[in-house]
Amino acid sequence: MEADLEHVDDHDLLAGGVADGMAESRAGWQRWARLVEFHRRREVDCRLRHEISPSFTLTPRAQTVSEVSALWGLSESRVRHELNVALFLEQHFPQVWELCRNGQLDCYRAGVIADNVRHSLDDPVLLHTLARRVQTFLERHLSDAHGLPGVPPLVACTPKQLRNKLTYELNRLRAAHSEAMHRKAVADRRVRRVSLPDGMAQLTVSATVDRVRLADHRLTHAARQRRREGDPRTVTQLKSDLAIDLLIGCEEGVPTPSYARPIVNLTVPVQTVMGLADDPGVLAGGTVVPAGLARAIASHPDATWHRMLTDPAGRMVELSTTSYRPTAPIWRHVVAEWSSCFEPACDAPATEVEHDHRVPWPRGATAPGNLWPACKRGHTAKHAPGSAVEQAANGSFVLRTAAGFAHAVAPPAKPVYERWPDVPEVQFSATEFLEVLHEVQDRRDRVIAEGRELQWEHDILLQGIAG
């Protein structure tokens, strides 16, 4: 029976949509369960059918697809895909299967898990390990903000957050394969031109994610400077025009603001940087990079290392200022902790958004404990009438919306290597550790310089022999 929505208040209007989504998720799982059961029955009688008619016996999967596609009005490829996803999840990800059964996880995101994993892993042990880690991630994102009695907490992560998690864990489990795929992708980098039917065309350039981000940062800053100078074009239009001007040689007058040095913020376990492990790193916003690229970014001549000070309990030491705008050390602290917008469903990189005081300044201090990154929409919505940020007794934060919902807010999980390799036990201070890292970088630079000298001497020798 259709509800009379005109007389429902805002809270119940949106909360009802949660119940609708849960019912839809349960119905999607029910259809998957029917496919799995029908396929299982076909497996049982397949051998008998083959004995009766060996030339015209379909496989259990083919028979399932044949029976279902016409009846359900779906293409054979769609039915085959849904069957494969359902069989894979039931066998290797039983916890995810159960979340779908309870309506706590929709079939789309469950399909994201299956599609990202089943073509990448086939080792049962690795699949079991990955299933455990994915389950922990999904449990961390369970939300009961809807407040509906009898409705369980629902998984509230975005598909992008889920894909980033899967990419990260697959990189951890198959470090060598991930490095090989990255090297192949680097070798296959190219420029591609696509003509459009409206007299336009697109030019795409593939490169490592850190270099593309730097290029995009530069274009964004240059476009904003042009806007401040009175250019009527939008930032998007200016970025396109400036990029083309640079490429075709019309770069005169293209601003390169020195104050707006692009930032690529990388969080990576120190064991990876030291070459003791091959766990991947994570860029601001959640993009995962393999260990080799993480080390390359960290060892770039222009890379800057920042030490995060902690107290004896392991908590990051607070910094503060009396001004509204945070100092560079304070903001580095905040970006390192949050990496993306504070809103649970927003993936905007912390390096590209605004700073927000949880308790408005000047009542609230400009300190890491009172700051987090916020995209423009999230920043505006948080300060809108009816919205508020509250701190629970355990120190966690809750964002209350104007419609009466409470969403838990927490920094994203950090990439952490769970153990140190078997190396001799060493006692050292943080200062000594940083000195060792700088020494390693200096030694690397000397080796590169010596190699160039030796190569030059070798080339001169060959020229002399040829002469």
C-alpha positions as CSV (number, residue, x, y, z in Angstrom):
1,M,0.0,0.0,0.0
2,E,1.4,3.3,-1.1
3,A,2.2,5.7,1.8
4,D,0.8,9.2,2.0
5,L,4.2,10.9,1.8
6,E,2.8,14.4,2.0
7,H,2.0,14.1,5.7
8,V,5.3,12.4,6.7
9,D,7.9,14.5,8.4
10,D,11.4,14.9,7.0
11,H,13.0,12.3,9.3
12,D,10.5,9.6,8.6
13,L,10.4,10.4,4.9
14,L,14.1,9.7,4.5
15,A,14.3,6.9,7.1
16,G,11.5,5.1,5.1
17,G,13.8,5.2,2.1
18,V,16.4,3.2,4.2
19,A,13.8,0.6,4.9
20,D,12.9,0.5,1.1
21,G,16.6,0.1,0.2
22,M,16.9,-2.8,2.7
23,A,13.9,-4.5,1.3
24,E,15.3,-4.1,-2.2
25,S,18.7,-5.5,-1.1
26,R,16.9,-8.5,0.5
27,A,14.9,-9.0,-2.7
28,G,18.1,-8.9,-4.8
29,W,19.7,-11.5,-2.5
30,Q,16.6,-13.7,-2.8
31,R,17.0,-13.6,-6.6
32,W,20.6,-14.6,-6.3
33,A,19.7,-17.4,-3.9
34,R,17.2,-18.7,-6.4
35,L,19.9,-18.8,-9.1
36,V,22.3,-20.6,-6.9
37,E,19.8,-23.2,-5.8
38,F,18.6,-23.8,-9.4
39,H,22.3,-24.2,-10.5
40,R,22.9,-26.6,-7.7
41,R,20.0,-28.8,-8.8
42,R,21.3,-28.8,-12.3
43,E,24.7,-30.0,-11.0
44,V,23.0,-32.9,-9.3
45,D,21.2,-34.2,-12.4
46,C,23.9,-33.2,-15.0
47,R,25.6,-36.5,-15.0
48,L,22.3,-38.4,-15.4
49,R,21.3,-36.2,-18.3
50,H,24.7,-36.6,-19.9
51,E,24.3,-40.4,-19.8
52,I,20.9,-40.1,-21.5
53,S,21.9,-37.6,-24.2
54,P,25.6,-36.9,-24.3
55,S,25.4,-34.7,-27.4
56,F,22.6,-32.4,-26.2
57,T,23.4,-31.9,-22.5
58,L,24.0,-28.4,-21.4
59,T,26.3,-27.6,-18.5
60,P,24.6,-26.6,-15.3
61,R,25.6,-23.0,-15.8
62,A,24.4,-23.0,-19.5
63,Q,21.1,-24.6,-18.5
64,T,20.6,-22.1,-15.7
65,V,21.2,-19.2,-18.1
66,S,19.0,-20.7,-20.8
67,E,16.1,-21.2,-18.4
68,V,16.3,-17.9,-16.6
69,S,17.1,-15.3,-19.3
70,A,13.8,-15.6,-21.2
71,L,11.6,-16.0,-18.0
72,W,13.1,-13.0,-16.2
73,G,13.4,-10.9,-19.3
74,L,17.2,-10.5,-18.9
75,S,20.0,-11.0,-21.4
76,E,22.0,-14.2,-21.1
77,S,25.2,-12.2,-20.3
78,R,23.4,-10.5,-17.4
79,V,22.1,-13.8,-16.0
80,R,25.5,-15.4,-16.4
81,H,27.2,-12.5,-14.6
82,E,24.7,-12.5,-11.7
83,L,25.0,-16.3,-11.3
84,N,28.8,-16.1,-11.3
85,V,28.8,-13.3,-8.7
86,A,26.3,-15.2,-6.5
87,L,28.2,-18.5,-6.6
88,F,31.5,-16.7,-5.9
89,L,30.2,-14.8,-2.9
90,E,28.4,-17.8,-1.4
91,Q,31.5,-19.9,-1.6
92,H,34.3,-17.4,-0.7
93,F,32.7,-14.5,1.0
94,P,30.0,-16.0,3.3
95,Q,29.9,-13.0,5.6
96,V,29.2,-10.7,2.6
97,W,26.6,-13.2,1.4
98,E,25.0,-13.0,4.9
99,L,25.0,-9.2,4.9
100,C,23.1,-9.2,1.6
101,R,20.7,-11.8,3.0
102,N,19.9,-9.4,5.9
103,G,19.5,-6.5,3.6
104,Q,22.5,-4.7,5.1
105,L,24.5,-4.6,1.9
106,D,23.0,-4.0,-1.6
107,C,23.8,-6.3,-4.5
108,Y,25.6,-3.6,-6.4
109,R,28.4,-3.2,-3.8
110,A,28.4,-7.0,-3.3
111,G,29.0,-7.3,-7.0
112,V,31.8,-4.8,-6.8
113,I,33.5,-7.1,-4.3
114,A,33.0,-10.2,-6.5
115,D,34.1,-8.5,-9.8
116,N,37.2,-7.0,-8.3
117,V,38.3,-10.2,-6.7
118,R,37.3,-13.2,-8.7
119,H,39.4,-12.2,-11.7
120,S,42.4,-11.5,-9.5
121,L,42.7,-14.2,-6.9
122,D,42.2,-18.0,-7.1
123,D,44.2,-19.2,-4.1
124,P,41.8,-20.4,-1.4
125,V,44.1,-19.2,1.4
126,L,44.5,-15.7,0.0
127,L,40.7,-15.6,-0.7
128,H,40.1,-16.5,3.0
129,T,42.5,-13.8,4.2
130,L,40.9,-11.2,1.9
131,A,37.4,-12.1,3.0
132,R,38.4,-11.5,6.6
133,R,39.8,-8.1,5.9
134,V,36.8,-7.1,3.7
135,Q,34.5,-8.2,6.5
136,T,36.3,-6.0,9.0
137,F,36.1,-3.1,6.6
138,L,32.3,-3.5,6.1
139,E,31.7,-3.9,9.8
140,R,33.6,-0.6,10.4
141,H,31.2,1.1,8.0
142,L,27.9,-0.3,9.5
143,S,25.7,2.7,10.3
144,D,22.5,2.7,12.3
145,A,21.9,6.5,11.8
146,H,18.4,5.7,10.5
147,G,17.2,4.9,14.0
148,L,14.5,2.5,12.8
149,P,13.4,-0.2,15.3
150,G,13.9,-3.7,13.9
151,V,16.1,-2.4,11.0
152,P,19.8,-3.6,11.4
153,P,22.8,-1.3,10.8
154,L,23.5,-0.9,7.0
155,V,26.8,-0.7,5.2
156,A,27.3,3.0,4.4
157,C,30.6,3.1,2.5
158,T,30.6,4.4,-1.0
159,P,31.5,2.2,-4.0
160,K,34.7,4.2,-4.5
161,Q,35.7,3.6,-0.9
162,L,35.0,-0.1,-1.3
163,R,37.0,-0.3,-4.5
164,N,39.9,1.5,-2.9
165,K,39.9,-1.0,0.0
166,L,39.8,-3.9,-2.4
167,T,42.6,-2.5,-4.5
168,Y,44.7,-1.9,-1.3
169,E,44.2,-5.4,0.0
170,L,44.9,-7.0,-3.4
171,N,48.1,-5.0,-3.6
172,R,49.1,-6.3,-0.2
173,L,48.3,-9.9,-1.1
174,R,49.9,-9.8,-4.5
175,A,52.7,-7.3,-4.2
176,A,54.8,-8.7,-7.0
177,H,51.8,-8.9,-9.4
178,S,50.8,-5.4,-8.6
179,E,54.3,-4.1,-9.3
180,A,54.3,-6.0,-12.6
181,M,50.9,-4.6,-13.6
182,H,52.1,-1.0,-12.7
183,R,55.3,-1.4,-14.7
184,K,53.2,-2.6,-17.7
185,A,50.8,0.3,-17.3
186,V,53.7,2.7,-17.2
187,A,55.2,1.2,-20.3
188,D,51.8,1.4,-22.1
189,R,51.3,5.1,-21.2
190,R,50.1,7.1,-24.2
191,V,48.2,10.1,-25.5
192,R,44.8,9.4,-27.0
193,R,42.7,11.6,-29.2
194,V,38.9,11.0,-29.5
195,S,36.8,13.0,-31.9
196,L,33.3,14.0,-30.7
197,P,30.2,14.5,-32.9
198,D,29.7,18.2,-31.9
199,G,32.9,19.6,-33.4
200,M,34.9,19.0,-30.3
201,A,37.5,16.3,-29.3
202,Q,39.1,14.9,-26.2
203,L,42.8,14.5,-25.5
204,T,43.7,12.1,-22.7
205,V,47.1,11.6,-21.3
206,S,48.0,8.6,-19.2
207,A,50.8,8.9,-16.5
208,T,51.4,7.9,-12.9
209,V,48.7,9.1,-10.6
210,D,51.0,11.5,-8.7
211,R,52.1,13.3,-11.9
212,V,48.6,13.6,-13.1
213,R,47.5,15.1,-9.8
214,L,50.3,17.6,-9.9
215,A,49.4,18.6,-13.4
216,D,45.7,19.0,-12.4
217,H,46.7,21.0,-9.4
218,R,48.8,23.4,-11.5
219,L,46.0,23.9,-14.0
220,T,43.5,24.5,-11.2
221,H,45.6,27.1,-9.4
222,A,46.4,28.8,-12.7
223,A,42.8,28.9,-13.7
224,R,41.8,30.4,-10.3
225,Q,44.4,33.1,-10.7
226,R,43.0,34.0,-14.1
227,R,39.5,34.2,-12.5
228,R,40.8,36.5,-9.8
229,E,42.3,38.7,-12.5
230,G,38.8,39.1,-14.0
231,D,38.7,36.3,-16.7
232,P,35.0,35.5,-17.3
233,R,35.6,31.9,-18.2
234,T,34.8,29.2,-15.6
235,V,37.6,27.3,-13.8
236,T,36.7,24.2,-15.9
237,Q,36.9,26.1,-19.2
238,L,40.1,27.8,-18.2
239,K,41.8,24.5,-17.2
240,S,40.9,23.1,-20.6
241,D,42.1,26.3,-22.5
242,L,45.3,26.6,-20.5
243,A,46.2,22.9,-21.0
244,I,45.8,23.3,-24.8
245,D,47.7,26.6,-24.8
246,L,50.6,24.9,-23.0
247,L,50.6,21.9,-25.4
248,I,50.4,23.9,-28.7
249,G,53.0,26.5,-27.7
250,C,50.7,29.4,-26.8
251,E,52.0,29.4,-23.2
252,E,52.8,33.1,-23.1
253,G,50.8,34.7,-20.2
254,V,49.9,31.3,-18.6
255,P,50.4,31.9,-14.9
256,T,52.5,29.6,-12.8
257,P,51.8,30.8,-9.2
258,S,54.9,30.1,-7.0
259,Y,52.8,30.3,-3.9
260,A,50.5,27.4,-5.0
261,R,53.0,24.5,-5.2
262,P,51.0,21.4,-5.9
263,I,50.8,18.8,-3.1
264,V,50.6,15.1,-3.4
265,N,50.0,13.7,0.1
266,L,51.1,10.1,0.5
267,T,50.5,7.9,3.6
268,V,52.7,4.8,3.5
269,P,54.1,2.3,6.1
270,V,57.6,3.2,6.9
271,Q,58.6,-0.4,6.3
272,T,57.6,0.1,2.6
273,V,59.7,3.2,2.3
274,M,62.7,1.4,3.8
275,G,62.3,-1.5,1.4
276,L,61.5,-3.9,4.2
277,A,57.9,-4.6,3.0
278,D,55.8,-4.2,-0.1
279,D,52.6,-2.9,1.3
280,P,51.0,-0.2,-0.9
281,G,50.6,3.5,0.0
282,V,47.5,5.6,-0.1
283,L,47.1,9.1,-1.7
284,A,44.8,11.7,-0.2
285,G,41.3,10.8,-1.2
286,G,41.9,7.0,-0.9
287,T,43.7,6.3,-4.2
288,V,46.0,3.2,-3.8
289,V,49.5,3.1,-5.3
290,P,51.8,0.1,-5.4
291,A,54.8,-0.1,-3.2
292,G,57.3,0.7,-6.0
293,L,55.4,3.9,-6.9
294,A,55.1,4.8,-3.2
295,R,58.9,4.5,-2.8
296,A,59.4,6.5,-6.0
297,I,57.2,9.4,-4.8
298,A,58.8,9.3,-1.4
299,S,62.3,9.4,-2.8
300,H,61.7,12.1,-5.4
301,P,64.2,15.0,-5.0
302,D,61.4,17.4,-4.3
303,A,59.7,15.2,-1.8
304,T,59.4,16.5,1.8
305,W,59.2,14.2,4.8
306,H,57.2,15.3,7.8
307,R,57.6,13.8,11.2
308,M,54.4,13.5,13.3
309,L,55.2,13.9,17.0
310,T,53.4,11.6,19.4
311,D,53.0,11.6,23.2
312,P,53.9,8.5,25.3
313,A,50.4,7.0,24.6
314,G,51.0,7.2,20.9
315,R,48.6,10.1,20.3
316,M,49.6,12.9,17.9
317,V,50.8,16.0,19.8
318,E,48.6,19.0,19.5
319,L,49.7,22.1,17.7
320,S,47.7,25.4,17.8
321,T,47.6,29.0,16.7
322,T,45.5,32.0,17.8
323,S,44.5,32.8,14.2
324,Y,41.6,31.5,12.1
325,R,43.7,30.0,9.4
326,P,45.8,27.0,10.4
327,T,49.6,27.1,10.1
328,A,51.3,24.8,7.6
329,P,52.4,22.3,10.3
330,I,48.9,22.2,11.8
331,W,47.3,21.6,8.4
332,R,49.9,18.9,7.5
333,H,48.9,17.2,10.8
334,V,45.2,17.3,9.9
335,V,45.7,16.1,6.3
336,A,47.9,13.2,7.6
337,E,45.1,12.2,10.0
338,W,42.0,12.6,7.7
339,S,43.3,12.3,4.1
340,S,39.8,13.1,2.8
341,C,36.7,15.2,3.6
342,F,35.2,14.4,7.0
343,E,31.8,13.4,5.6
344,P,31.6,9.6,5.6
345,A,30.4,9.4,2.0
346,C,32.8,12.0,0.5
347,D,36.1,11.0,-1.1
348,A,37.3,14.6,-1.9
349,P,41.1,14.6,-1.1
350,A,42.1,16.6,2.0
351,T,44.7,18.4,-0.1
352,E,42.0,20.0,-2.3
353,V,39.3,21.0,0.2
354,E,38.6,23.7,2.8
355,H,39.6,23.6,6.5
356,D,36.6,23.4,8.9
357,H,36.5,24.1,12.7
358,R,34.3,21.5,14.4
359,V,33.6,24.1,17.1
360,P,33.4,27.4,15.2
361,W,36.3,29.8,15.6
362,P,37.1,31.7,17.8
363,R,35.1,29.7,20.4
364,G,36.9,26.7,19.1
365,A,40.7,26.7,18.8
366,T,42.6,26.4,15.5
367,A,44.2,23.1,16.5
368,P,44.3,19.6,15.0
369,G,41.8,18.4,17.6
370,N,39.3,21.0,16.3
371,L,40.0,20.8,12.6
372,W,39.1,18.5,9.8
373,P,39.0,18.8,5.9
374,A,35.6,19.6,4.4
375,C,34.5,19.9,0.8
376,K,32.6,23.0,0.0
377,R,29.2,21.4,0.1
378,G,29.9,19.5,3.3
379,H,31.3,22.6,4.9
380,T,28.2,24.6,4.1
381,A,25.9,21.8,5.1
382,K,27.6,21.4,8.5
383,H,27.1,25.1,9.3
384,A,23.5,25.2,8.0
385,P,20.7,25.7,10.5
386,G,19.7,22.4,12.2
387,S,23.1,20.7,11.7
388,A,25.6,20.1,14.5
389,V,28.7,18.2,15.4
390,E,28.7,16.4,18.8
391,Q,31.4,14.6,20.6
392,A,30.6,11.3,22.3
393,A,31.9,10.3,25.7
394,N,34.5,8.0,24.0
395,G,35.9,11.0,22.0
396,S,34.3,10.1,18.7
397,F,32.3,12.6,16.7
398,V,28.7,12.5,15.4
399,L,27.3,14.7,12.6
400,R,23.6,15.5,13.2
401,T,21.7,16.7,10.2
402,A,18.7,19.0,9.9
403,A,16.4,16.0,9.2
404,G,17.4,14.4,12.6
405,F,19.9,11.8,11.6
406,A,23.2,11.1,13.4
407,H,26.2,10.0,11.3
408,A,29.4,8.7,12.9
409,V,32.5,10.6,11.8
410,A,36.0,9.1,12.0
411,P,39.3,9.4,10.2
412,P,39.9,6.8,7.5
413,A,41.9,3.8,8.4
414,K,45.7,4.2,7.8
415,P,47.8,1.8,5.8
416,V,49.8,-0.1,8.5
417,Y,52.2,-2.9,8.0
418,E,51.2,-5.3,10.7
419,R,54.7,-6.6,11.7
420,W,58.4,-5.8,11.2
421,P,60.4,-8.3,9.1
422,D,62.9,-10.4,11.0
423,V,65.7,-8.0,11.5
424,P,68.1,-7.6,14.4
425,E,66.5,-5.7,17.3
426,V,67.6,-2.0,17.2
427,Q,67.0,0.8,19.7
428,F,66.8,4.2,18.1
429,S,65.1,7.6,18.7
430,A,62.9,9.3,16.2
431,T,65.7,11.8,15.4
432,E,68.2,9.1,14.8
433,F,65.7,7.4,12.5
434,L,65.1,10.5,10.4
435,E,68.9,11.0,10.2
436,V,69.2,7.4,8.8
437,L,66.5,8.1,6.2
438,H,68.2,11.3,5.1
439,E,71.5,9.4,4.9
440,V,69.8,6.7,2.8
441,Q,68.5,9.5,0.4
442,D,72.0,11.2,0.3
443,R,73.6,7.8,-0.5
444,R,71.1,7.2,-3.2
445,D,71.8,10.6,-4.8
446,R,75.6,10.0,-4.6
447,V,75.2,6.6,-6.3
448,I,73.1,8.1,-9.1
449,A,75.7,10.9,-9.6
450,E,78.6,8.4,-9.6
451,G,76.7,6.3,-12.1
452,R,76.2,9.3,-14.4
453,E,79.9,10.1,-14.2
454,L,80.9,6.5,-15.0
455,Q,78.5,6.4,-17.9
456,W,79.9,9.7,-19.2
457,E,83.5,8.4,-18.9
458,H,82.4,5.2,-20.7
459,D,80.9,7.2,-23.5
460,I,84.0,9.3,-23.9
461,L,86.2,6.1,-24.0
462,L,84.0,4.7,-26.7
463,Q,84.3,7.9,-28.7
464,G,88.1,7.8,-28.4
465,I,88.2,4.2,-29.6
466,A,85.9,5.0,-32.5
467,G,88.1,8.0,-33.4
